């Protein structure tokens, strides 16, 4: 069975901090501990804590006030839950099925609706992928896909992709663990697939964008699993 051991340290800290908010140990409006205090509490470096806090802030669960610290900005009932954790190969396959249907349409709409500013953000995310390391590739990859979703100007797509974040990152990291010797080549292939998506969104070609995203996700699934599942292979 796949375990949580593949989660990087900042993700583990994020999950614990988020649980503090969900359980109302950190209540709405409460000032939370400082980076240094959290670093001491969890026995990790400040950069690890900083990355976890940045993720909470991006999800608008906390906010910072200059000179005052960070505060909880959402009440328990307002917090969006994610999908269940990945535990089996079937979970991974089901996740890709959902992404194929959702993200293909996301790419289609992004090509129609994107603004110049959103296109610039997509290209900036792609540039990070090109210049980044394999270790950080999963986080950079998610940023790229989220930028495409934001370009639909439909917040429901953004929320759905955000809830899938752990499933998406899990697949990326598992691929790295299973095939580390081919990591460099894999990154180059994925960059090419992303380039096809960006080009289609850039020239406002929704059909090509949808096809490029679909091809990218199917290829990613095959890279991870080592085979192409059939529609009836893992039904429950």
ROKE-752291 format. One record per residue (C-alpha): residue number from 1; residue in one letter; z negated, x, y. Coordinates in Angstrom, 3 decimals, padded with zeros to 6 digits. Example, Ala and Ser with C-alpha at 12.3 -4.5 7.8 and 13.67 -1.06 7.14 Angstrom:
<node><resi>1</resi><resn>A</resn><z>-007.800</z><x>012.300</x><y>-004.500</y></node>
<node><resi>2</resi><resn>S</resn><z>-007.140</z><x>013.670</x><y>-001.060</y></node>
END
This chain:
<node><resi>1</resi><resn>X</resn><z>000.000</z><x>000.000</x><y>000.000</y></node>
<node><resi>2</resi><resn>X</resn><z>000.759</z><x>001.163</x><y>003.513</y></node>
<node><resi>3</resi><resn>X</resn><z>-002.438</z><x>001.895</x><y>005.442</y></node>
<node><resi>4</resi><resn>X</resn><z>-003.545</z><x>002.255</x><y>009.049</y></node>
<node><resi>5</resi><resn>X</resn><z>-003.817</z><x>006.032</x><y>008.605</y></node>
<node><resi>6</resi><resn>X</resn><z>-000.348</z><x>006.407</x><y>010.087</y></node>
<node><resi>7</resi><resn>X</resn><z>-001.585</z><x>005.024</x><y>013.409</y></node>
<node><resi>8</resi><resn>X</resn><z>-001.934</z><x>007.783</x><y>015.955</y></node>
<node><resi>9</resi><resn>X</resn><z>-005.309</z><x>008.390</x><y>017.589</y></node>
<node><resi>10</resi><resn>X</resn><z>-004.563</z><x>006.683</x><y>020.914</y></node>
<node><resi>11</resi><resn>X</resn><z>-003.481</z><x>003.544</x><y>019.030</y></node>
<node><resi>12</resi><resn>X</resn><z>-006.739</z><x>003.516</x><y>017.095</y></node>
<node><resi>13</resi><resn>X</resn><z>-008.723</z><x>003.795</x><y>020.341</y></node>
<node><resi>14</resi><resn>X</resn><z>-006.556</z><x>001.082</x><y>021.913</y></node>
<node><resi>15</resi><resn>X</resn><z>-007.317</z><x>-001.288</x><y>019.031</y></node>
<node><resi>16</resi><resn>X</resn><z>-011.058</z><x>-000.713</x><y>019.424</y></node>
<node><resi>17</resi><resn>X</resn><z>-010.965</z><x>-001.183</x><y>023.193</y></node>
<node><resi>18</resi><resn>X</resn><z>-008.859</z><x>-004.316</x><y>022.890</y></node>
<node><resi>19</resi><resn>X</resn><z>-011.344</z><x>-005.677</x><y>020.354</y></node>
<node><resi>20</resi><resn>X</resn><z>-014.081</z><x>-005.150</x><y>022.947</y></node>
<node><resi>21</resi><resn>X</resn><z>-012.162</z><x>-007.493</x><y>025.259</y></node>
<node><resi>22</resi><resn>X</resn><z>-011.269</z><x>-010.047</x><y>022.575</y></node>
<node><resi>23</resi><resn>X</resn><z>-014.886</z><x>-010.268</x><y>021.420</y></node>
<node><resi>24</resi><resn>X</resn><z>-016.010</z><x>-010.525</x><y>025.062</y></node>
<node><resi>25</resi><resn>X</resn><z>-018.180</z><x>-007.456</x><y>024.680</y></node>
<node><resi>26</resi><resn>X</resn><z>-016.174</z><x>-006.590</x><y>027.781</y></node>
<node><resi>27</resi><resn>X</resn><z>-016.141</z><x>-009.919</x><y>029.616</y></node>
<node><resi>28</resi><resn>X</resn><z>-013.701</z><x>-011.099</x><y>032.262</y></node>
<node><resi>29</resi><resn>X</resn><z>-014.288</z><x>-009.276</x><y>035.547</y></node>
<node><resi>30</resi><resn>X</resn><z>-016.505</z><x>-006.643</x><y>033.941</y></node>
<node><resi>31</resi><resn>X</resn><z>-016.180</z><x>-003.008</x><y>034.986</y></node>
<node><resi>32</resi><resn>X</resn><z>-015.464</z><x>-000.929</x><y>031.902</y></node>
<node><resi>33</resi><resn>X</resn><z>-016.615</z><x>002.582</x><y>031.051</y></node>
<node><resi>34</resi><resn>X</resn><z>-014.892</z><x>005.552</x><y>032.639</y></node>
<node><resi>35</resi><resn>X</resn><z>-012.377</z><x>007.796</x><y>030.850</y></node>
<node><resi>36</resi><resn>X</resn><z>-015.041</z><x>010.466</x><y>030.471</y></node>
<node><resi>37</resi><resn>X</resn><z>-017.602</z><x>008.015</x><y>029.090</y></node>
<node><resi>38</resi><resn>X</resn><z>-015.117</z><x>006.581</x><y>026.593</y></node>
<node><resi>39</resi><resn>X</resn><z>-014.025</z><x>010.076</x><y>025.600</y></node>
<node><resi>40</resi><resn>X</resn><z>-017.625</z><x>010.963</x><y>024.802</y></node>
<node><resi>41</resi><resn>X</resn><z>-018.261</z><x>007.640</x><y>023.056</y></node>
<node><resi>42</resi><resn>X</resn><z>-015.291</z><x>007.915</x><y>020.676</y></node>
<node><resi>43</resi><resn>X</resn><z>-015.258</z><x>011.696</x><y>020.341</y></node>
<node><resi>44</resi><resn>X</resn><z>-011.665</z><x>012.107</x><y>021.522</y></node>
<node><resi>45</resi><resn>X</resn><z>-009.956</z><x>013.854</x><y>024.417</y></node>
<node><resi>46</resi><resn>X</resn><z>-009.489</z><x>012.201</x><y>027.805</y></node>
<node><resi>47</resi><resn>X</resn><z>-005.655</z><x>012.135</x><y>027.447</y></node>
<node><resi>48</resi><resn>X</resn><z>-006.069</z><x>010.053</x><y>024.278</y></node>
<node><resi>49</resi><resn>X</resn><z>-008.329</z><x>007.598</x><y>026.119</y></node>
<node><resi>50</resi><resn>X</resn><z>-005.989</z><x>007.599</x><y>029.118</y></node>
<node><resi>51</resi><resn>X</resn><z>-003.031</z><x>006.607</x><y>026.925</y></node>
<node><resi>52</resi><resn>X</resn><z>-005.028</z><x>003.772</x><y>025.326</y></node>
<node><resi>53</resi><resn>X</resn><z>-006.141</z><x>002.499</x><y>028.755</y></node>
<node><resi>54</resi><resn>X</resn><z>-002.586</z><x>002.712</x><y>030.078</y></node>
<node><resi>55</resi><resn>X</resn><z>-001.478</z><x>000.432</x><y>027.259</y></node>
<node><resi>56</resi><resn>X</resn><z>-004.222</z><x>-002.088</x><y>028.049</y></node>
<node><resi>57</resi><resn>X</resn><z>-003.149</z><x>-001.960</x><y>031.676</y></node>
<node><resi>58</resi><resn>X</resn><z>000.534</z><x>-002.493</x><y>030.774</y></node>
<node><resi>59</resi><resn>X</resn><z>-000.534</z><x>-005.624</x><y>028.876</y></node>
<node><resi>60</resi><resn>X</resn><z>-002.474</z><x>-006.718</x><y>031.980</y></node>
<node><resi>61</resi><resn>X</resn><z>-005.766</z><x>-006.790</x><y>030.091</y></node>
<node><resi>62</resi><resn>X</resn><z>-007.353</z><x>-004.412</x><y>032.591</y></node>
<node><resi>63</resi><resn>X</resn><z>-006.588</z><x>-003.246</x><y>036.093</y></node>
<node><resi>64</resi><resn>X</resn><z>-007.723</z><x>-000.290</x><y>038.175</y></node>
<node><resi>65</resi><resn>X</resn><z>-009.061</z><x>-000.331</x><y>041.709</y></node>
<node><resi>66</resi><resn>X</resn><z>-008.974</z><x>002.951</x><y>043.583</y></node>
<node><resi>67</resi><resn>X</resn><z>-012.470</z><x>004.320</x><y>043.911</y></node>
<node><resi>68</resi><resn>X</resn><z>-013.994</z><x>001.461</x><y>041.914</y></node>
<node><resi>69</resi><resn>X</resn><z>-012.850</z><x>001.997</x><y>038.322</y></node>
<node><resi>70</resi><resn>X</resn><z>-011.176</z><x>-000.360</x><y>035.842</y></node>
<node><resi>71</resi><resn>X</resn><z>-011.971</z><x>-004.047</x><y>035.312</y></node>
<node><resi>72</resi><resn>X</resn><z>-011.136</z><x>-006.656</x><y>032.651</y></node>
<node><resi>73</resi><resn>X</resn><z>-008.531</z><x>-009.010</x><y>034.106</y></node>
<node><resi>74</resi><resn>X</resn><z>-007.981</z><x>-011.514</x><y>031.276</y></node>
<node><resi>75</resi><resn>X</resn><z>-010.332</z><x>-013.946</x><y>029.632</y></node>
<node><resi>76</resi><resn>X</resn><z>-010.519</z><x>-014.248</x><y>025.867</y></node>
<node><resi>77</resi><resn>X</resn><z>-008.373</z><x>-017.390</x><y>025.660</y></node>
<node><resi>78</resi><resn>X</resn><z>-005.585</z><x>-015.793</x><y>027.688</y></node>
<node><resi>79</resi><resn>X</resn><z>-005.065</z><x>-012.823</x><y>025.376</y></node>
<node><resi>80</resi><resn>X</resn><z>-001.860</z><x>-012.938</x><y>023.359</y></node>
<node><resi>81</resi><resn>X</resn><z>-002.391</z><x>-012.135</x><y>019.704</y></node>
<node><resi>82</resi><resn>X</resn><z>000.014</z><x>-009.896</x><y>017.818</y></node>
<node><resi>83</resi><resn>X</resn><z>001.618</z><x>-010.431</x><y>014.442</y></node>
<node><resi>84</resi><resn>X</resn><z>-000.342</z><x>-009.549</x><y>011.315</y></node>
<node><resi>85</resi><resn>X</resn><z>-000.560</z><x>-005.841</x><y>010.421</y></node>
<node><resi>86</resi><resn>X</resn><z>002.062</z><x>-004.339</x><y>008.117</y></node>
<node><resi>87</resi><resn>X</resn><z>000.667</z><x>-003.894</x><y>004.616</y></node>
<node><resi>88</resi><resn>X</resn><z>003.611</z><x>-003.896</x><y>002.208</y></node>
<node><resi>89</resi><resn>X</resn><z>007.324</z><x>-003.148</x><y>001.976</y></node>
<node><resi>90</resi><resn>X</resn><z>007.933</z><x>-006.887</x><y>002.088</y></node>
<node><resi>91</resi><resn>X</resn><z>006.144</z><x>-007.039</x><y>005.457</y></node>
<node><resi>92</resi><resn>X</resn><z>008.496</z><x>-004.357</x><y>006.772</y></node>
<node><resi>93</resi><resn>X</resn><z>011.546</z><x>-006.262</x><y>005.529</y></node>
<node><resi>94</resi><resn>X</resn><z>010.302</z><x>-009.513</x><y>007.077</y></node>
<node><resi>95</resi><resn>X</resn><z>009.717</z><x>-007.712</x><y>010.361</y></node>
<node><resi>96</resi><resn>X</resn><z>013.276</z><x>-006.441</x><y>010.426</y></node>
<node><resi>97</resi><resn>X</resn><z>014.592</z><x>-009.928</x><y>009.636</y></node>
<node><resi>98</resi><resn>X</resn><z>012.789</z><x>-011.261</x><y>012.689</y></node>
<node><resi>99</resi><resn>X</resn><z>013.926</z><x>-008.381</x><y>014.893</y></node>
<node><resi>100</resi><resn>X</resn><z>017.549</z><x>-008.774</x><y>013.806</y></node>
<node><resi>101</resi><resn>X</resn><z>017.649</z><x>-012.395</x><y>014.909</y></node>
<node><resi>102</resi><resn>X</resn><z>015.606</z><x>-011.950</x><y>018.095</y></node>
<node><resi>103</resi><resn>X</resn><z>016.809</z><x>-008.593</x><y>019.394</y></node>
<node><resi>104</resi><resn>X</resn><z>020.493</z><x>-009.268</x><y>018.792</y></node>
<node><resi>105</resi><resn>X</resn><z>020.187</z><x>-012.241</x><y>021.140</y></node>
<node><resi>106</resi><resn>X</resn><z>018.111</z><x>-010.151</x><y>023.537</y></node>
<node><resi>107</resi><resn>X</resn><z>020.911</z><x>-007.593</x><y>023.811</y></node>
<node><resi>108</resi><resn>X</resn><z>023.469</z><x>-010.389</x><y>024.258</y></node>
<node><resi>109</resi><resn>X</resn><z>021.562</z><x>-011.945</x><y>027.164</y></node>
<node><resi>110</resi><resn>X</resn><z>020.681</z><x>-008.583</x><y>028.708</y></node>
<node><resi>111</resi><resn>X</resn><z>024.379</z><x>-007.782</x><y>029.024</y></node>
<node><resi>112</resi><resn>X</resn><z>024.898</z><x>-011.039</x><y>030.924</y></node>
<node><resi>113</resi><resn>X</resn><z>021.768</z><x>-011.156</x><y>033.079</y></node>
<node><resi>114</resi><resn>X</resn><z>020.689</z><x>-007.576</x><y>033.739</y></node>
<node><resi>115</resi><resn>X</resn><z>020.328</z><x>-006.416</x><y>037.325</y></node>
<node><resi>116</resi><resn>X</resn><z>021.269</z><x>-002.957</x><y>038.541</y></node>
<node><resi>117</resi><resn>X</resn><z>017.565</z><x>-002.080</x><y>038.709</y></node>
<node><resi>118</resi><resn>X</resn><z>017.013</z><x>-003.213</x><y>035.117</y></node>
<node><resi>119</resi><resn>X</resn><z>020.044</z><x>-001.248</x><y>033.956</y></node>
<node><resi>120</resi><resn>X</resn><z>018.566</z><x>001.818</x><y>035.653</y></node>
<node><resi>121</resi><resn>X</resn><z>015.300</z><x>001.276</x><y>033.734</y></node>
<node><resi>122</resi><resn>X</resn><z>017.208</z><x>000.959</x><y>030.450</y></node>
<node><resi>123</resi><resn>X</resn><z>019.037</z><x>004.202</x><y>031.167</y></node>
<node><resi>124</resi><resn>X</resn><z>015.775</z><x>005.907</x><y>032.150</y></node>
<node><resi>125</resi><resn>X</resn><z>014.244</z><x>004.847</x><y>028.825</y></node>
<node><resi>126</resi><resn>X</resn><z>017.301</z><x>006.161</x><y>027.019</y></node>
<node><resi>127</resi><resn>X</resn><z>016.998</z><x>009.488</x><y>028.858</y></node>
<node><resi>128</resi><resn>X</resn><z>013.433</z><x>009.866</x><y>027.610</y></node>
<node><resi>129</resi><resn>X</resn><z>014.719</z><x>009.352</x><y>024.070</y></node>
<node><resi>130</resi><resn>X</resn><z>017.350</z><x>012.047</x><y>024.530</y></node>
<node><resi>131</resi><resn>X</resn><z>014.922</z><x>014.571</x><y>025.968</y></node>
<node><resi>132</resi><resn>X</resn><z>011.832</z><x>013.669</x><y>023.944</y></node>
<node><resi>133</resi><resn>X</resn><z>010.297</z><x>015.084</x><y>020.785</y></node>
<node><resi>134</resi><resn>X</resn><z>010.301</z><x>013.450</x><y>017.381</y></node>
<node><resi>135</resi><resn>X</resn><z>006.499</z><x>013.071</x><y>017.556</y></node>
<node><resi>136</resi><resn>X</resn><z>006.770</z><x>010.772</x><y>020.581</y></node>
<node><resi>137</resi><resn>X</resn><z>009.985</z><x>009.110</x><y>019.481</y></node>
<node><resi>138</resi><resn>X</resn><z>008.398</z><x>005.856</x><y>018.317</y></node>
<node><resi>139</resi><resn>X</resn><z>006.744</z><x>005.155</x><y>021.667</y></node>
<node><resi>140</resi><resn>X</resn><z>009.915</z><x>006.070</x><y>023.568</y></node>
<node><resi>141</resi><resn>X</resn><z>011.995</z><x>003.896</x><y>021.245</y></node>
<node><resi>142</resi><resn>X</resn><z>009.762</z><x>000.907</x><y>021.895</y></node>
<node><resi>143</resi><resn>X</resn><z>010.020</z><x>001.459</x><y>025.660</y></node>
<node><resi>144</resi><resn>X</resn><z>013.807</z><x>001.340</x><y>025.300</y></node>
<node><resi>145</resi><resn>X</resn><z>013.794</z><x>-001.927</x><y>023.361</y></node>
<node><resi>146</resi><resn>X</resn><z>011.281</z><x>-003.462</x><y>025.780</y></node>
<node><resi>147</resi><resn>X</resn><z>013.513</z><x>-002.522</x><y>028.736</y></node>
<node><resi>148</resi><resn>X</resn><z>016.391</z><x>-004.388</x><y>027.069</y></node>
<node><resi>149</resi><resn>X</resn><z>014.141</z><x>-007.439</x><y>026.619</y></node>
<node><resi>150</resi><resn>X</resn><z>013.051</z><x>-007.322</x><y>030.261</y></node>
<node><resi>151</resi><resn>X</resn><z>016.703</z><x>-007.368</x><y>031.292</y></node>
<node><resi>152</resi><resn>X</resn><z>017.070</z><x>-010.862</x><y>029.778</y></node>
<node><resi>153</resi><resn>X</resn><z>014.795</z><x>-012.123</x><y>032.572</y></node>
<node><resi>154</resi><resn>X</resn><z>013.191</z><x>-014.348</x><y>029.950</y></node>
<node><resi>155</resi><resn>X</resn><z>009.447</z><x>-013.587</x><y>029.645</y></node>
<node><resi>156</resi><resn>X</resn><z>009.294</z><x>-015.215</x><y>026.208</y></node>
<node><resi>157</resi><resn>X</resn><z>011.444</z><x>-012.436</x><y>024.773</y></node>
<node><resi>158</resi><resn>X</resn><z>009.259</z><x>-009.808</x><y>026.435</y></node>
<node><resi>159</resi><resn>X</resn><z>006.102</z><x>-011.406</x><y>025.000</y></node>
<node><resi>160</resi><resn>X</resn><z>007.604</z><x>-011.607</x><y>021.512</y></node>
<node><resi>161</resi><resn>X</resn><z>008.634</z><x>-007.966</x><y>021.515</y></node>
<node><resi>162</resi><resn>X</resn><z>005.228</z><x>-006.928</x><y>022.865</y></node>
<node><resi>163</resi><resn>X</resn><z>003.529</z><x>-008.752</x><y>019.997</y></node>
<node><resi>164</resi><resn>X</resn><z>005.794</z><x>-006.871</x><y>017.579</y></node>
<node><resi>165</resi><resn>X</resn><z>004.923</z><x>-003.493</x><y>019.070</y></node>
<node><resi>166</resi><resn>X</resn><z>002.677</z><x>-002.281</x><y>016.247</y></node>
<node><resi>167</resi><resn>X</resn><z>005.155</z><x>-003.368</x><y>013.571</y></node>
<node><resi>168</resi><resn>X</resn><z>007.984</z><x>-001.549</x><y>015.373</y></node>
<node><resi>169</resi><resn>X</resn><z>005.972</z><x>001.638</x><y>015.883</y></node>
<node><resi>170</resi><resn>X</resn><z>004.680</z><x>001.534</x><y>012.330</y></node>
<node><resi>171</resi><resn>X</resn><z>008.222</z><x>001.607</x><y>010.971</y></node>
<node><resi>172</resi><resn>X</resn><z>009.190</z><x>004.506</x><y>013.222</y></node>
<node><resi>173</resi><resn>X</resn><z>006.170</z><x>006.580</x><y>012.192</y></node>
<node><resi>174</resi><resn>X</resn><z>006.574</z><x>005.767</x><y>008.521</y></node>
<node><resi>175</resi><resn>X</resn><z>010.159</z><x>006.976</x><y>008.671</y></node>
<node><resi>176</resi><resn>X</resn><z>008.936</z><x>010.271</x><y>010.125</y></node>
<node><resi>177</resi><resn>X</resn><z>006.335</z><x>010.681</x><y>007.373</y></node>
<node><resi>178</resi><resn>X</resn><z>008.787</z><x>009.894</x><y>004.585</y></node>
<node><resi>179</resi><resn>X</resn><z>011.660</z><x>012.037</x><y>005.859</y></node>
<node><resi>180</resi><resn>X</resn><z>010.294</z><x>014.798</x><y>008.129</y></node>
<node><resi>181</resi><resn>X</resn><z>012.958</z><x>017.326</x><y>007.123</y></node>
<node><resi>182</resi><resn>X</resn><z>015.700</z><x>015.084</x><y>008.507</y></node>
<node><resi>183</resi><resn>X</resn><z>013.831</z><x>014.053</x><y>011.663</y></node>
<node><resi>184</resi><resn>X</resn><z>016.038</z><x>015.976</x><y>014.071</y></node>
<node><resi>185</resi><resn>X</resn><z>019.243</z><x>014.563</x><y>012.626</y></node>
<node><resi>186</resi><resn>X</resn><z>017.760</z><x>011.073</x><y>012.509</y></node>
<node><resi>187</resi><resn>X</resn><z>016.877</z><x>011.205</x><y>016.198</y></node>
<node><resi>188</resi><resn>X</resn><z>020.429</z><x>012.220</x><y>017.054</y></node>
<node><resi>189</resi><resn>X</resn><z>021.874</z><x>009.316</x><y>015.062</y></node>
<node><resi>190</resi><resn>X</resn><z>019.493</z><x>006.822</x><y>016.685</y></node>
<node><resi>191</resi><resn>X</resn><z>020.372</z><x>008.163</x><y>020.127</y></node>
<node><resi>192</resi><resn>X</resn><z>024.019</z><x>007.449</x><y>019.395</y></node>
<node><resi>193</resi><resn>X</resn><z>023.182</z><x>003.899</x><y>018.345</y></node>
<node><resi>194</resi><resn>X</resn><z>021.195</z><x>003.394</x><y>021.546</y></node>
<node><resi>195</resi><resn>X</resn><z>024.086</z><x>004.775</x><y>023.586</y></node>
<node><resi>196</resi><resn>X</resn><z>026.367</z><x>002.070</x><y>022.159</y></node>
<node><resi>197</resi><resn>X</resn><z>023.876</z><x>-000.618</x><y>023.230</y></node>
<node><resi>198</resi><resn>X</resn><z>023.524</z><x>000.844</x><y>026.729</y></node>
<node><resi>199</resi><resn>X</resn><z>027.279</z><x>001.127</x><y>027.195</y></node>
<node><resi>200</resi><resn>X</resn><z>027.782</z><x>-002.527</x><y>026.237</y></node>
<node><resi>201</resi><resn>X</resn><z>024.988</z><x>-003.729</x><y>028.546</y></node>
<node><resi>202</resi><resn>X</resn><z>026.354</z><x>-001.504</x><y>031.320</y></node>
<node><resi>203</resi><resn>X</resn><z>029.838</z><x>-003.022</x><y>031.157</y></node>
<node><resi>204</resi><resn>X</resn><z>028.418</z><x>-006.542</x><y>030.720</y></node>
<node><resi>205</resi><resn>X</resn><z>029.925</z><x>-007.084</x><y>027.282</y></node>
<node><resi>206</resi><resn>X</resn><z>027.469</z><x>-009.428</x><y>025.506</y></node>
<node><resi>207</resi><resn>X</resn><z>029.386</z><x>-009.550</x><y>022.218</y></node>
<node><resi>208</resi><resn>X</resn><z>029.469</z><x>-005.773</x><y>021.922</y></node>
<node><resi>209</resi><resn>X</resn><z>025.813</z><x>-005.504</x><y>022.935</y></node>
<node><resi>210</resi><resn>X</resn><z>024.782</z><x>-007.990</x><y>020.250</y></node>
<node><resi>211</resi><resn>X</resn><z>026.864</z><x>-006.188</x><y>017.615</y></node>
<node><resi>212</resi><resn>X</resn><z>025.520</z><x>-002.759</x><y>018.625</y></node>
<node><resi>213</resi><resn>X</resn><z>021.906</z><x>-003.933</x><y>018.478</y></node>
<node><resi>214</resi><resn>X</resn><z>022.466</z><x>-005.588</x><y>015.112</y></node>
<node><resi>215</resi><resn>X</resn><z>024.077</z><x>-002.450</x><y>013.709</y></node>
<node><resi>216</resi><resn>X</resn><z>021.242</z><x>-000.305</x><y>015.079</y></node>
<node><resi>217</resi><resn>X</resn><z>018.518</z><x>-002.430</x><y>013.458</y></node>
<node><resi>218</resi><resn>X</resn><z>020.347</z><x>-002.657</x><y>010.124</y></node>
<node><resi>219</resi><resn>X</resn><z>020.772</z><x>001.119</x><y>010.118</y></node>
<node><resi>220</resi><resn>X</resn><z>017.107</z><x>001.604</x><y>011.044</y></node>
<node><resi>221</resi><resn>X</resn><z>016.069</z><x>-000.642</x><y>008.163</y></node>
<node><resi>222</resi><resn>X</resn><z>018.213</z><x>001.295</x><y>005.704</y></node>
<node><resi>223</resi><resn>X</resn><z>016.902</z><x>004.633</x><y>007.023</y></node>
<node><resi>224</resi><resn>X</resn><z>013.355</z><x>003.467</x><y>006.393</y></node>
<node><resi>225</resi><resn>X</resn><z>013.789</z><x>001.678</x><y>003.061</y></node>
<node><resi>226</resi><resn>X</resn><z>016.569</z><x>003.771</x><y>001.570</y></node>
<node><resi>227</resi><resn>X</resn><z>018.457</z><x>000.631</x><y>000.538</y></node>
<node><resi>228</resi><resn>X</resn><z>019.962</z><x>-002.507</x><y>002.047</y></node>
<node><resi>229</resi><resn>X</resn><z>017.933</z><x>-005.607</x><y>001.041</y></node>
<node><resi>230</resi><resn>X</resn><z>019.745</z><x>-008.813</x><y>000.146</y></node>
<node><resi>231</resi><resn>X</resn><z>018.756</z><x>-012.122</x><y>001.786</y></node>
<node><resi>232</resi><resn>X</resn><z>017.157</z><x>-013.469</x><y>-001.411</y></node>
<node><resi>233</resi><resn>X</resn><z>015.573</z><x>-010.247</x><y>-002.621</y></node>
<node><resi>234</resi><resn>X</resn><z>012.108</z><x>-010.580</x><y>-001.109</y></node>
<node><resi>235</resi><resn>X</resn><z>011.607</z><x>-014.281</x><y>-000.513</y></node>
<node><resi>236</resi><resn>X</resn><z>008.106</z><x>-015.629</x><y>-001.075</y></node>
END
